[in-house]
Amino acid sequence: MHPISLLQTALVAALKADPALVTLTGPDGVFDAAPTGRAPPYVVIARHDLLIRDADAAPGQEHRLQLHCWGDQPSRKRALDMAERVVAVSLALTAPGLVLTHRLHLRTDTVIDEATGLARAAVAIRVFSEAG
């Protein structure tokens, strides 16, 4: 299985299993692709890029992920509460089939979306992995 699929499957499962995040988003509030017809609040993996980082003859990968946390109000509070849980879960993540050697929260950006008037927090995470 491709490293993106392995990591993304593990991340979605871990986020769906986080009780604090489920309280904020509801039981079906985490997606690996943008949902259609689903009103916020929810979290979606908006982007997942992979760079090859081979070292010492061991194949490795650098994953760069961006997750969007959509709140259901114009206040940034709920979006940031979701972002906080996304960061916590991401930094403790394990992924079957991969050895995660480094996890880092790079940044969190927020915006009030002009089209909907709702707040969104974009969380950037970087993870290094090797085949497990």
OpenMM code with the backbone's topology and positions (N, CA, C; nanometers):
from openmm import Vec3, app, unit

residues = "MET HIS PRO ILE SER LEU LEU GLN THR ALA LEU VAL ALA ALA LEU LYS ALA ASP PRO ALA LEU VAL THR LEU THR GLY PRO ASP GLY VAL PHE ASP ALA ALA PRO THR GLY ARG ALA PRO PRO TYR VAL VAL ILE ALA ARG HIS ASP LEU LEU ILE ARG ASP ALA ASP ALA ALA PRO GLY GLN GLU HIS ARG LEU GLN LEU HIS CYS TRP GLY ASP GLN PRO SER ARG LYS ARG ALA LEU ASP MET ALA GLU ARG VAL VAL ALA VAL SER LEU ALA LEU THR ALA PRO GLY LEU VAL LEU THR HIS ARG LEU HIS LEU ARG THR ASP THR VAL ILE ASP GLU ALA THR GLY LEU ALA ARG ALA ALA VAL ALA ILE ARG VAL PHE SER GLU ALA GLY".split()
positions = [
    Vec3(0.0842, -0.1178, 0.0000),
    Vec3(0.0000, 0.0000, 0.0000),
    Vec3(0.0893, 0.1248, 0.0000),
    Vec3(0.0468, 0.2286, -0.0656),
    Vec3(0.1234, 0.3529, -0.0776),
    Vec3(0.1347, 0.4224, 0.0590),
    Vec3(0.2503, 0.4838, 0.0889),
    Vec3(0.2683, 0.5515, 0.2173),
    Vec3(0.1631, 0.6595, 0.2456),
    Vec3(0.1163, 0.7298, 0.1423),
    Vec3(0.0116, 0.8299, 0.1652),
    Vec3(-0.1145, 0.7610, 0.2173),
    Vec3(-0.1528, 0.6509, 0.1540),
    Vec3(-0.2726, 0.5785, 0.1969),
    Vec3(-0.2575, 0.5256, 0.3391),
    Vec3(-0.1408, 0.4700, 0.3701),
    Vec3(-0.1177, 0.4163, 0.5043),
    Vec3(-0.1289, 0.5251, 0.6106),
    Vec3(-0.0618, 0.6373, 0.5878),
    Vec3(-0.0633, 0.7442, 0.6870),
    Vec3(-0.2013, 0.8083, 0.6969),
    Vec3(-0.2626, 0.8339, 0.5843),
    Vec3(-0.3917, 0.9020, 0.5848),
    Vec3(-0.4996, 0.8150, 0.6494),
    Vec3(-0.4983, 0.6855, 0.6227),
    Vec3(-0.5950, 0.5947, 0.6853),
    Vec3(-0.5780, 0.5951, 0.8371),
    Vec3(-0.4536, 0.5898, 0.8829),
    Vec3(-0.4273, 0.5913, 1.0269),
    Vec3(-0.4692, 0.7235, 1.0895),
    Vec3(-0.4420, 0.8345, 1.0209),
    Vec3(-0.4773, 0.9654, 1.0751),
    Vec3(-0.6282, 0.9829, 1.0850),
    Vec3(-0.7005, 0.9475, 0.9807),
    Vec3(-0.8465, 0.9600, 0.9842),
    Vec3(-0.9041, 0.8742, 1.0970),
    Vec3(-0.8555, 0.7517, 1.1109),
    Vec3(-0.9043, 0.6634, 1.2175),
    Vec3(-0.8743, 0.7217, 1.3557),
    Vec3(-0.7540, 0.7758, 1.3742),
    Vec3(-0.7169, 0.8337, 1.5031),
    Vec3(-0.8008, 0.9571, 1.5349),
    Vec3(-0.8263, 1.0415, 1.4345),
    Vec3(-0.9087, 1.1601, 1.4572),
    Vec3(-1.0527, 1.1212, 1.4902),
    Vec3(-1.1063, 1.0219, 1.4202),
    Vec3(-1.2434, 0.9762, 1.4467),
    Vec3(-1.2569, 0.9119, 1.5844),
    Vec3(-1.1457, 0.8617, 1.6377),
    Vec3(-1.1476, 0.7964, 1.7683),
    Vec3(-1.1197, 0.8926, 1.8837),
    Vec3(-1.0905, 1.0179, 1.8548),
    Vec3(-1.0589, 1.1147, 1.9592),
    Vec3(-1.1882, 1.1701, 2.0200),
    Vec3(-1.2187, 1.1371, 2.1458),
    Vec3(-1.3459, 1.1783, 2.2056),
    Vec3(-1.3671, 1.3301, 2.2070),
    Vec3(-1.2613, 1.4061, 2.2323),
    Vec3(-1.2754, 1.5522, 2.2367),
    Vec3(-1.3092, 1.6083, 2.0983),
    Vec3(-1.2488, 1.5520, 1.9941),
    Vec3(-1.2792, 1.5983, 1.8588),
    Vec3(-1.4201, 1.5575, 1.8182),
    Vec3(-1.4601, 1.4371, 1.8545),
    Vec3(-1.5963, 1.3917, 1.8236),
    Vec3(-1.6993, 1.4819, 1.8909),
    Vec3(-1.6707, 1.5282, 2.0118),
    Vec3(-1.7608, 1.6211, 2.0810),
    Vec3(-1.7762, 1.7507, 2.0010),
    Vec3(-1.6694, 1.7947, 1.9375),
    Vec3(-1.6720, 1.9204, 1.8609),
    Vec3(-1.7353, 1.9051, 1.7230),
    Vec3(-1.7159, 1.7896, 1.6588),
    Vec3(-1.7585, 1.7732, 1.5195),
    Vec3(-1.8799, 1.6832, 1.5016),
    Vec3(-1.9111, 1.6042, 1.6029),
    Vec3(-2.0127, 1.5015, 1.5878),
    Vec3(-1.9472, 1.3713, 1.5469),
    Vec3(-2.0231, 1.2611, 1.5469),
    Vec3(-1.9640, 1.1293, 1.5235),
    Vec3(-1.9099, 1.1075, 1.3822),
    Vec3(-1.9583, 1.1810, 1.2855),
    Vec3(-1.9117, 1.1639, 1.1472),
    Vec3(-1.8523, 1.2937, 1.0963),
    Vec3(-1.7580, 1.3506, 1.1716),
    Vec3(-1.7071, 1.4822, 1.1386),
    Vec3(-1.5648, 1.4873, 1.0885),
    Vec3(-1.5080, 1.3733, 1.0454),
    Vec3(-1.3713, 1.3715, 0.9933),
    Vec3(-1.3729, 1.3047, 0.8566),
    Vec3(-1.3090, 1.3694, 0.7593),
    Vec3(-1.3112, 1.3207, 0.6215),
    Vec3(-1.1710, 1.3242, 0.5621),
    Vec3(-1.1429, 1.2285, 0.4722),
    Vec3(-1.0153, 1.2315, 0.4015),
    Vec3(-1.0290, 1.2991, 0.2658),
    Vec3(-1.1477, 1.3427, 0.2335),
    Vec3(-1.1740, 1.4224, 0.1127),
    Vec3(-1.2914, 1.5153, 0.1452),
    Vec3(-1.2955, 1.6284, 0.0789),
    Vec3(-1.3996, 1.7269, 0.1087),
    Vec3(-1.5388, 1.6665, 0.0933),
    Vec3(-1.6219, 1.6794, 0.1973),
    Vec3(-1.7572, 1.6237, 0.1902),
    Vec3(-1.8486, 1.7120, 0.1052),
    Vec3(-1.9460, 1.6483, 0.0410),
    Vec3(-2.0443, 1.7257, -0.0349),
    Vec3(-2.1748, 1.7272, 0.0435),
    Vec3(-2.2321, 1.8439, 0.0557),
    Vec3(-2.3602, 1.8554, 0.1220),
    Vec3(-2.3545, 1.8387, 0.2726),
    Vec3(-2.2377, 1.8439, 0.3317),
    Vec3(-2.2233, 1.8290, 0.4775),
    Vec3(-2.1951, 1.9656, 0.5367),
    Vec3(-2.2793, 2.0082, 0.6275),
    Vec3(-2.2592, 2.1368, 0.6941),
    Vec3(-2.1530, 2.1219, 0.8033),
    Vec3(-2.0743, 2.2270, 0.8278),
    Vec3(-1.9772, 2.2239, 0.9376),
    Vec3(-2.0509, 2.2094, 1.0716),
    Vec3(-1.9822, 2.1660, 1.1756),
    Vec3(-1.8371, 2.1546, 1.1881),
    Vec3(-1.7854, 2.0204, 1.1367),
    Vec3(-1.6650, 2.0234, 1.0789),
    Vec3(-1.5966, 1.9023, 1.0374),
    Vec3(-1.4497, 1.9321, 1.0117),
    Vec3(-1.3719, 1.8236, 1.0027),
    Vec3(-1.2289, 1.8299, 0.9709),
    Vec3(-1.2083, 1.7513, 0.8431),
    Vec3(-1.1282, 1.8057, 0.7535),
    Vec3(-1.0999, 1.7370, 0.6273),
    Vec3(-0.9502, 1.7471, 0.5969),
    Vec3(-0.8941, 1.6377, 0.5446),
    Vec3(-0.7567, 1.6432, 0.4966),
    Vec3(-0.7626, 1.7090, 0.3592),
    Vec3(-0.7194, 1.8336, 0.3538),
    Vec3(-0.7308, 1.9125, 0.2315),
    Vec3(-0.6161, 1.8847, 0.1347),
    Vec3(-0.5012, 1.8469, 0.1895),
    Vec3(-0.3838, 1.8240, 0.1039),
    Vec3(-0.2907, 1.7254, 0.1734),
    Vec3(-0.2294, 1.6383, 0.0942),
    Vec3(-0.1308, 1.5437, 0.1471),
    Vec3(-0.0258, 1.5238, 0.0387),
    Vec3(0.0915, 1.5796, 0.0608),
    Vec3(0.2016, 1.5700, -0.0348),
    Vec3(0.3082, 1.4772, 0.0220),
    Vec3(0.3813, 1.4123, -0.0665),
    Vec3(0.4858, 1.3187, -0.0261),
    Vec3(0.6145, 1.3525, -0.1004),
    Vec3(0.7228, 1.3640, -0.0252),
    Vec3(0.8555, 1.3829, -0.0828),
    Vec3(0.9417, 1.2657, -0.0396),
    Vec3(1.0224, 1.2139, -0.1304),
    Vec3(1.1108, 1.1030, -0.0983),
    Vec3(1.2330, 1.1585, -0.0262),
    Vec3(1.2655, 1.0983, 0.0874),
    Vec3(1.3798, 1.1401, 0.1688),
    Vec3(1.4593, 1.0178, 0.2099),
    Vec3(1.5321, 0.9597, 0.1147),
    Vec3(1.6122, 0.8413, 0.1433),
    Vec3(1.7413, 0.8823, 0.2126),
    Vec3(1.7756, 0.8069, 0.3179),
    Vec3(1.9002, 0.8332, 0.3907),
    Vec3(1.9600, 0.7006, 0.4355),
    Vec3(2.0900, 0.6916, 0.4305),
    Vec3(2.1598, 0.5705, 0.4760),
    Vec3(2.1018, 0.4443, 0.4135),
    Vec3(2.0674, 0.4527, 0.2882),
    Vec3(2.0142, 0.3397, 0.2120),
    Vec3(1.8778, 0.2915, 0.2613),
    Vec3(1.8138, 0.3667, 0.3492),
    Vec3(1.6791, 0.3319, 0.3965),
    Vec3(1.5792, 0.4245, 0.3291),
    Vec3(1.4823, 0.3685, 0.2573),
    Vec3(1.3839, 0.4543, 0.1921),
    Vec3(1.2953, 0.5232, 0.2956),
    Vec3(1.2846, 0.6527, 0.2818),
    Vec3(1.2018, 0.7301, 0.3736),
    Vec3(1.1179, 0.8319, 0.2985),
    Vec3(1.0157, 0.8826, 0.3660),
    Vec3(0.9256, 0.9787, 0.3050),
    Vec3(0.8992, 1.0953, 0.4010),
    Vec3(0.8791, 1.2109, 0.3428),
    Vec3(0.8335, 1.3275, 0.4175),
    Vec3(0.6906, 1.3549, 0.3721),
    Vec3(0.5985, 1.3476, 0.4667),
    Vec3(0.4570, 1.3771, 0.4390),
    Vec3(0.4297, 1.5204, 0.4824),
    Vec3(0.3673, 1.5955, 0.3961),
    Vec3(0.3227, 1.7306, 0.4309),
    Vec3(0.1711, 1.7317, 0.4168),
    Vec3(0.1042, 1.7522, 0.5298),
    Vec3(-0.0415, 1.7484, 0.5312),
    Vec3(-0.0987, 1.8832, 0.5707),
    Vec3(-0.2112, 1.9157, 0.5108),
    Vec3(-0.2870, 2.0321, 0.5535),
    Vec3(-0.4293, 1.9858, 0.5822),
    Vec3(-0.4729, 2.0097, 0.7037),
    Vec3(-0.6077, 1.9740, 0.7451),
    Vec3(-0.6873, 2.1014, 0.7691),
    Vec3(-0.8088, 2.1038, 0.7195),
    Vec3(-0.8964, 2.2179, 0.7397),
    Vec3(-0.9998, 2.1831, 0.8449),
    Vec3(-1.0107, 2.2695, 0.9433),
    Vec3(-1.1065, 2.2542, 1.0524),
    Vec3(-1.2132, 2.3608, 1.0332),
    Vec3(-1.3301, 2.3189, 0.9874),
    Vec3(-1.4389, 2.4122, 0.9591),
    Vec3(-1.5308, 2.4218, 1.0792),
    Vec3(-1.5431, 2.5422, 1.1331),
    Vec3(-1.6358, 2.5663, 1.2424),
    Vec3(-1.7750, 2.5958, 1.1891),
    Vec3(-1.8711, 2.5938, 1.2774),
    Vec3(-2.0099, 2.6192, 1.2375),
    Vec3(-2.0582, 2.7561, 1.2837),
    Vec3(-1.9635, 2.8476, 1.3031),
    Vec3(-1.9955, 2.9824, 1.3491),
    Vec3(-1.8882, 3.0795, 1.2993),
    Vec3(-1.9169, 3.2087, 1.3002),
    Vec3(-1.8174, 3.3044, 1.2522),
    Vec3(-1.7015, 3.3260, 1.3498),
    Vec3(-1.7124, 3.2776, 1.4709),
    Vec3(-1.6041, 3.2886, 1.5680),
    Vec3(-1.4979, 3.1829, 1.5375),
    Vec3(-1.3726, 3.2186, 1.5576),
    Vec3(-1.2626, 3.1251, 1.5345),
    Vec3(-1.2503, 3.0200, 1.6454),
    Vec3(-1.3192, 3.0384, 1.7569),
    Vec3(-1.3012, 2.9518, 1.8733),
    Vec3(-1.3213, 2.8045, 1.8407),
    Vec3(-1.4331, 2.7664, 1.7799),
    Vec3(-1.4576, 2.6245, 1.7534),
    Vec3(-1.3542, 2.5693, 1.6543),
    Vec3(-1.3229, 2.6453, 1.5507),
    Vec3(-1.2233, 2.5991, 1.4530),
    Vec3(-1.0881, 2.5778, 1.5215),
    Vec3(-1.0514, 2.6677, 1.6114),
    Vec3(-0.9238, 2.6531, 1.6824),
    Vec3(-0.9278, 2.5394, 1.7843),
    Vec3(-1.0439, 2.5157, 1.8464),
    Vec3(-1.0568, 2.4013, 1.9364),
    Vec3(-1.0366, 2.2708, 1.8590),
    Vec3(-1.0928, 2.2639, 1.7382),
    Vec3(-1.0730, 2.1457, 1.6540),
    Vec3(-0.9265, 2.1348, 1.6127),
    Vec3(-0.8661, 2.2459, 1.5747),
    Vec3(-0.7252, 2.2459, 1.5332),
    Vec3(-0.6356, 2.1956, 1.6457),
    Vec3(-0.6662, 2.2348, 1.7675),
    Vec3(-0.5870, 2.1900, 1.8825),
    Vec3(-0.5913, 2.0374, 1.8955),
    Vec3(-0.7075, 1.9780, 1.8761),
    Vec3(-0.7201, 1.8323, 1.8827),
    Vec3(-0.6486, 1.7660, 1.7643),
    Vec3(-0.6591, 1.8246, 1.6455),
    Vec3(-0.5912, 1.7705, 1.5273),
    Vec3(-0.4404, 1.7658, 1.5520),
    Vec3(-0.3858, 1.8715, 1.6084),
    Vec3(-0.2422, 1.8756, 1.6376),
    Vec3(-0.2059, 1.7680, 1.7399),
    Vec3(-0.2807, 1.7594, 1.8479),
    Vec3(-0.2507, 1.6618, 1.9533),
    Vec3(-0.2540, 1.5187, 1.8992),
    Vec3(-0.3564, 1.4864, 1.8220),
    Vec3(-0.3685, 1.3519, 1.7652),
    Vec3(-0.2559, 1.3258, 1.6650),
    Vec3(-0.2251, 1.4224, 1.5818),
    Vec3(-0.1208, 1.4063, 1.4798),
    Vec3(0.0164, 1.3826, 1.5413),
    Vec3(0.0452, 1.4514, 1.6500),
    Vec3(0.1767, 1.4389, 1.7123),
    Vec3(0.1935, 1.3073, 1.7879),
    Vec3(0.0836, 1.2379, 1.8162),
    Vec3(0.0897, 1.1086, 1.8847),
    Vec3(0.0610, 0.9922, 1.7898),
    Vec3(0.0505, 1.0204, 1.6620),
    Vec3(0.0046, 0.9230, 1.5630),
    Vec3(0.1004, 0.8051, 1.5459),
    Vec3(0.0422, 0.6874, 1.5292),
    Vec3(0.1132, 0.5692, 1.4819),
    Vec3(0.0382, 0.5206, 1.3581),
    Vec3(0.1083, 0.4519, 1.2692),
    Vec3(0.0461, 0.4068, 1.1447),
    Vec3(0.0924, 0.2662, 1.1120),
    Vec3(0.0013, 0.1688, 1.1132),
    Vec3(0.0406, 0.0328, 1.0750),
    Vec3(0.1038, 0.0323, 0.9354),
    Vec3(0.2162, -0.0383, 0.9237),
    Vec3(0.2866, -0.0463, 0.7960),
    Vec3(0.3924, 0.0603, 0.7782),
    Vec3(0.3964, 0.1577, 0.8703),
    Vec3(0.4968, 0.2649, 0.8638),
    Vec3(0.5613, 0.2827, 1.0007),
    Vec3(0.6858, 0.3252, 1.0001),
    Vec3(0.7529, 0.3701, 1.1215),
    Vec3(0.7587, 0.5217, 1.1100),
    Vec3(0.6923, 0.5906, 1.2011),
    Vec3(0.6925, 0.7371, 1.1992),
    Vec3(0.8090, 0.7849, 1.2851),
    Vec3(0.9024, 0.8525, 1.2212),
    Vec3(1.0258, 0.8910, 1.2899),
    Vec3(1.0258, 1.0351, 1.3374),
    Vec3(0.9347, 1.1149, 1.2888),
    Vec3(0.9320, 1.2564, 1.3261),
    Vec3(0.7937, 1.3121, 1.2944),
    Vec3(0.7372, 1.3854, 1.3871),
    Vec3(0.6075, 1.4520, 1.3672),
    Vec3(0.6222, 1.5962, 1.4132),
    Vec3(0.5728, 1.6910, 1.3349),
    Vec3(0.5903, 1.8320, 1.3689),
    Vec3(0.4691, 1.9128, 1.3252),
    Vec3(0.4196, 1.9960, 1.4151),
    Vec3(0.3160, 2.0934, 1.3813),
    Vec3(0.3871, 2.2170, 1.3268),
    Vec3(0.3649, 2.2484, 1.2007),
    Vec3(0.4348, 2.3597, 1.1373),
    Vec3(0.3665, 2.4933, 1.1616),
    Vec3(0.2320, 2.4950, 1.1497),
    Vec3(0.1602, 2.6217, 1.1696),
    Vec3(0.0099, 2.5959, 1.1696),
    Vec3(-0.0626, 2.6960, 1.2187),
    Vec3(-0.2087, 2.6986, 1.2102),
    Vec3(-0.2475, 2.8373, 1.1620),
    Vec3(-0.3230, 2.8417, 1.0542),
    Vec3(-0.3730, 2.9680, 0.9991),
    Vec3(-0.5250, 2.9700, 1.0146),
    Vec3(-0.5818, 3.0879, 1.0370),
    Vec3(-0.7274, 3.0974, 1.0461),
    Vec3(-0.7793, 3.2028, 0.9502),
    Vec3(-0.9059, 3.1852, 0.9115),
    Vec3(-0.9708, 3.2812, 0.8236),
    Vec3(-1.1213, 3.2715, 0.8468),
    Vec3(-1.1901, 3.3826, 0.8257),
    Vec3(-1.3358, 3.3805, 0.8196),
    Vec3(-1.3681, 3.3758, 0.6702),
    Vec3(-1.4288, 3.2665, 0.6256),
    Vec3(-1.4580, 3.2448, 0.4851),
    Vec3(-1.5600, 3.3480, 0.4358),
    Vec3(-1.5260, 3.4200, 0.3299),
    Vec3(-1.6152, 3.5247, 0.2779),
    Vec3(-1.7457, 3.4685, 0.2237),
    Vec3(-1.7414, 3.3515, 0.1624),
    Vec3(-1.8615, 3.2943, 0.1010),
    Vec3(-1.9620, 3.2463, 0.2047),
    Vec3(-1.9137, 3.1887, 0.3161),
    Vec3(-2.0053, 3.1298, 0.4149),
    Vec3(-2.0149, 3.2096, 0.5435),
    Vec3(-1.9143, 3.2923, 0.5711),
    Vec3(-1.9102, 3.3651, 0.6978),
    Vec3(-1.8628, 3.2794, 0.8138),
    Vec3(-1.8189, 3.1567, 0.7869),
    Vec3(-1.7758, 3.0655, 0.8916),
    Vec3(-1.6241, 3.0656, 0.9057),
    Vec3(-1.5775, 3.0301, 1.0243),
    Vec3(-1.4338, 3.0263, 1.0509),
    Vec3(-1.3745, 2.8931, 1.0071),
    Vec3(-1.2497, 2.9011, 0.9598),
    Vec3(-1.1744, 2.7820, 0.9222),
    Vec3(-1.0327, 2.7964, 0.9744),
    Vec3(-0.9818, 2.6891, 1.0333),
    Vec3(-0.8414, 2.6834, 1.0738),
    Vec3(-0.7727, 2.5806, 0.9853),
    Vec3(-0.6597, 2.6198, 0.9265),
    Vec3(-0.5804, 2.5290, 0.8435),
    Vec3(-0.4567, 2.4890, 0.9236),
    Vec3(-0.4419, 2.3590, 0.9459),
    Vec3(-0.3316, 2.3058, 1.0254),
    Vec3(-0.2328, 2.2367, 0.9323),
    Vec3(-0.1064, 2.2772, 0.9405),
    Vec3(-0.0008, 2.2147, 0.8602),
    Vec3(0.0830, 2.1242, 0.9500),
    Vec3(0.0941, 1.9982, 0.9084),
    Vec3(0.1673, 1.8958, 0.9831),
    Vec3(0.2722, 1.8351, 0.8901),
    Vec3(0.3887, 1.8024, 0.9465),
    Vec3(0.4910, 1.7314, 0.8706),
    Vec3(0.5269, 1.6037, 0.9459),
    Vec3(0.5305, 1.4932, 0.8730),
    Vec3(0.5609, 1.3632, 0.9313),
    Vec3(0.6650, 1.2944, 0.8441),
    Vec3(0.7683, 1.2382, 0.9057),
    Vec3(0.8639, 1.1553, 0.8336),
    Vec3(0.8320, 1.0100, 0.8627),
    Vec3(0.8405, 0.9263, 0.7582),
    Vec3(0.8086, 0.7852, 0.7762),
    Vec3(0.9070, 0.6977, 0.6984),
    Vec3(0.9138, 0.5730, 0.7441),
    Vec3(0.9878, 0.4674, 0.6762),
    Vec3(0.8969, 0.3458, 0.6703),
    Vec3(0.9246, 0.2572, 0.5774),
    Vec3(0.8451, 0.1338, 0.5701),
    Vec3(0.8594, 0.0568, 0.7007),
    Vec3(0.7460, -0.0005, 0.7461),
    Vec3(0.7479, -0.0726, 0.8732),
    Vec3(0.7444, -0.2139, 0.8593),
] * unit.nanometer
topology = app.Topology()
chain = topology.addChain("A")
for resn in residues:
    res = topology.addResidue(resn, chain)
    for name in ("N", "CA", "C"):
        topology.addAtom(name, app.Element.getBySymbol(name[0]), res)
